Amino acid sequence: MVTEKNTAGHFVTRFAPSPTGFLHKGHAFAAMTAYRRAQKENGTFLLRIEDIDQTRCKSAFVNAIYEDLSWLGLTWPEPVRIQSEHYGDYKNALDQLENLGLLYPCFCTRKDIQRELKAAQSAPHSMDGPVYPGTCKKLPNSEIKAKISAGRPYAIRLNLKRALSYIQEPIGWHDEIYNYTSASPDILGDIVLARKDVPTSYHLSVVVDDALQKVSHIIRGDDLLHTTHIHVVLQKLLELPAPIYHHHSLLLDDKGERLAKRIGAPSIRDDRAAGITAQEYLKSIGF
């Protein structure tokens, strides 16, 4: 099987948090894992702010990210890439996929999708939830134009079956933890790549950014391992370099659960306010 490796030479990795809350120990562990690896390789550690979710992202959280990471002793090149300032880059990539005939508009609401899945009785699921059943994929052009003219909100989805037919070869990625891994993008299905009012999604923007920033090694938690199955598809379609991946284990709490903002994991700011030193904090996460 023919596979690809990054041949750029210079080691570049990144930490790319979303400013939807304050950073916690899990973030600190991920950032330090990437930072220390970059130091070991005499490479570059980048910080990127992934703020395309404008309903949840706040400038206060962006400032807190800078403060918390600086307190931990991390440094990075300036300027920091902020995704909301680069929608043009993502629109260009989206246009490439549109020109290949690989996209279609989806007008389904969440309730529509749930109803369709319930009717199907045995819908496949991924770590992101139920796989979209493709309800809007067969809409006639006349109906699509009528819905758009009426101002109906919509998402833009990747026609995965057509995309894989276009690629016409086995795909996968090199992972320093899992070795060579064959991609199974069906686990995510026809993913959303953009919406009517936002010309990108996590999947599209992260792939475009990593290529533009010449990231050679993507070091991140294994909770994102499943997303790599579709990221390598987008890399192939957009003719982007293939980075090497490193999906490390997550830092867990005392109950063996992953740390997360949504379940109230103590923030770095909380521990700083409690008087813990950066050296003590790093020791508590294994550095």
QUIZI-V239701 format. One line per field, one symbol per residue. psi: psi as a letter, one per 40 degrees, with the letter a starting at -180 (. if undefined). burial: # if it has 24 or more other C-alpha atoms within 12 Angstrom, else .. A space follows every 50 residues. Layout:
# QUIZI-V239701
psi = ???
burial = ???
This chain:
# QUIZI-V239701
psi = hhiiiheddhhhiihgihgeiiiaddddddddddddddddefahhihhhg fegeddhidddddddddddddeeiiiiiihhhdeefddddddddddddde feiiihehiddddddddddedghiiaeeaihhefdedehiddddddddde ehiiihihgddddddddfiiiaihhedeahhhhgededagiheiidehfi idddddddddddefhdhhhiieeedddddddddddddefiihihihgiii hiadeeiihideefhhiddddddeeiiddddddeee.
burial = .....#....############################....######## ###.......##.###.##..#.###...#####.##.###.##..##.. .#######.....................########............. ...########.##......#####.....###############..### ###########.##########.###############.#########.# #......##.....#####.##.....#..##..#..
